[in-house]
Amino acid sequence: MKITRLETILVKPRWLFLKIHTDEGIVGLGEPVVEGRALTVATAVAEIEPYLVGKDPTRVMHHWQAIYKHAFYRGGPVLTSALSGVEHALWDITGKAMGVPVYKLFGGPLRDRIKVYAHVRGNTLEEQIAHINEQKAQGFRAFKTGPRTVDGQGVQRYIETPAFVDSVVERFAALREGAGKDIDIAIDFHGAISPQMAGILIKALEPFQPMFIEEPVQCQNVDVMADLARKTHIPIATGERVFTKWGFREVLEKGAASIMQPDISHAGGIFEGRLIAGMAESYYALVAPHCPLGPISLAAGIQLDASIPNFLCQEQVSLGEGYLKNPFVVKDGHVDLPTAPGLGIELDEEAMADKIGHDWRNPERYNPDDGAAMDW
């Protein structure tokens, strides 16, 4: 079997899908994208195509090493995301050719179903509580939100007022009360908060026991994150903007987080996620893969989740309705392990016909006091 061509497809709302075609008719699916940089990553995939065409797709790890090392300028979000999507598709082809799910190629599943969490939607507190209740009715038992005040304002200054902190805590407390103590709620600082403010907010939120606090500061600020982690009993999570095993090594060595969140569309793919999970296991850390992307990325993450012992929970924003012929279904907070070969999914080309193409851009945020650009 030989690879014949690579095909990238822009898919609404902000995704990039990949198809790797072979001369035996087997097509592998992947999702290589950097949010807001879909065309850039599509170009990076096109630059990989001449290397892959004509080669055996089942030599997955050989191709990973060649693509990674021959770039010379290794890593980074664009090149590693392009490599991640290619790797998904190569594993999908390999699994389909052998008639088994990808997790069987990694030694078989360690669990029969995968815990997933949902994002809390809505601007007002009332809307968010209503959304949690709606999602609970659909089977979700875990959620993630952000640090916002009762009136919906996010952190906008390096140091916010005590009134702001009190309002953030009041809102999270209301979400906790509305959801119930048997529901997990994580809170994502999105790396957009100063170290000083992050420490104050973490301490104030401790009584309400968030499942974890994600990216309390910029992920590159490993020493500061480690300092924050030592000062709280709430688990610190990070990893969506950390690439490959080499990027996660420092986080683990310094104890900066106890929950690793490799994004399987950014960090290097499924097997690289397995290596990261193995490193994390040796530090008694858990893995909760990041995935605010499409259903191919989710399917790739689920193959990883099935095959690691230290899995915690899988992020998702799309179970595949309108994209997959058989979308994932949440039951009692979990989705069943797919049993079909490869990634275990099939695109619904007819349903996707009205979702082709997008020009999604990253949000722009500015300080309300002086107009300075801010992280989003």
Buried (B, 14 or more C-beta within 10 A) or exposed (E): BEBBEBBBBBBBEBBBBBBBBBEEEBBBBBBBBBBEBBEBBBEBBEEBBEBBBEBBBBEBEEBBEBBBEEBEEEBEBBBBBBBBBBBBBBBBBBBBBBEBBBBBBBEEBBBEBBBBBBBBBBEEBEEBBBBBEEBBEEBBBBBBBBBBBBEBBBBBBEEBEEEBBEBBBEBBEBBBEBBEEEBBBBBBBBBBBBBEBBBBBBBBBBEBEBBBBBBBBBBEBBEBBBBBBEEBEBBBBBBBBBBBBEBBEBBBEBBBBBBBBBBBBBBBBBBBBBBBBBBBBEBEBBBBBBBBBBBBBBBBBBBBBBBBEBBBBBBBBBBBEBBBEEBBEBEEBBBEBBEBBBBBBBBBEEBBEEBEEBEBEEEEBEEEEEEEEBEE
